[in-house]
Amino acid sequence: AVAFQAVLQKGSAVLVDTDGFLRVRCASGSPLLPPESLDAPTYSDTRWEGFDPSNLVAPPAPSTGQPTGTVHPTSTVPPTEQTPPPAL
């Protein structure tokens, strides 16, 4: 897979590394490059309703060890009731 910059719609699921950087778009598994300001950006995919290139916001650079954004658990089972994975 080739990493690229992406404009993500609000609510897009992403994987965040231990330092808080967005690394992978979950819907496609595509690796993400860090946001970078461009003089003349081009947009190659379908624009969603409400997409406005003049209103884009880059995620703040995280402090080491401090994830940014909201982390949503993938399970609704309380941690004390989750079954640990089998030993390998």
N, C-alpha and C positions, 0 to 999 in steps of 0.2 A: 504494500500500500504506500502511496505517496502522500506525504503530509502537505497540507495547504492551509491558507487563511480562509476563514469562513465568517459570514454574517449569520448568526443563529437567531431564530425566532425566540421570543420570550417563552420560557418554559421548556426549551429543548433539553433533553437529557444528555449529560456529558459525564465522562469519567474525569476525576480530578486526582492529580498525583498527591503524594504526601506533603509537598510544599505548597499545595493549593493552586497549582496551575492547571488550566483546562487542557486535557491531553487528547481525548478521543470523543467524537460525536457518536453516541450510542446507537442511533437509528441506522447508521451506515457502517460503523466501525472504522470510519476514516480518522486518521491521526490529524491533529490540529497544530498549526504553527502558532506561535505567540502573535497577538495582534500587533500590527505595524501600520502607521499612518502612511497613506499613499496620496500622491499629488492628484492622480487621475485614475481612481479605482474603476474597475469594470465589474459588473455583476452578471454571472453566467447562468443562473438557475431561475426558476419561477419565483416571482415576487409574491409574497403573501399579502392578504388584505391588511392595510395599515403600514406596509413597508415604506419607509421614507429615508432615502440615503442621507438626507441632511440631519436626521435625528438618531444617528447610530451612536452607541456608547460602548466603549471597550471596557472589559472588566478591569478592576483595579489590580495592579501587580500585587500579589500576595506577599505577606511577610513570611519568612521561612517558618514552616510548621503551622501556619494559620490559613486554613482553606477559606476561599471567598465564596460568596453566594450561599444558597440554602441547600443543605444536603437532605434529600428525601430518602428514607429507608425503603428498600425494595420489599420488605416483609412487614406485615401488620401484626405478626406474632410478637408478643413482648419478649425481649432478650432472654429472660429467665425461662421461657417455655420453648426456646428454639433448640432443636436437636443438633449437636455438634457434628461436623462432617466426619465420615469414617476415617480411621487412621490408614495411612498408605504404607 
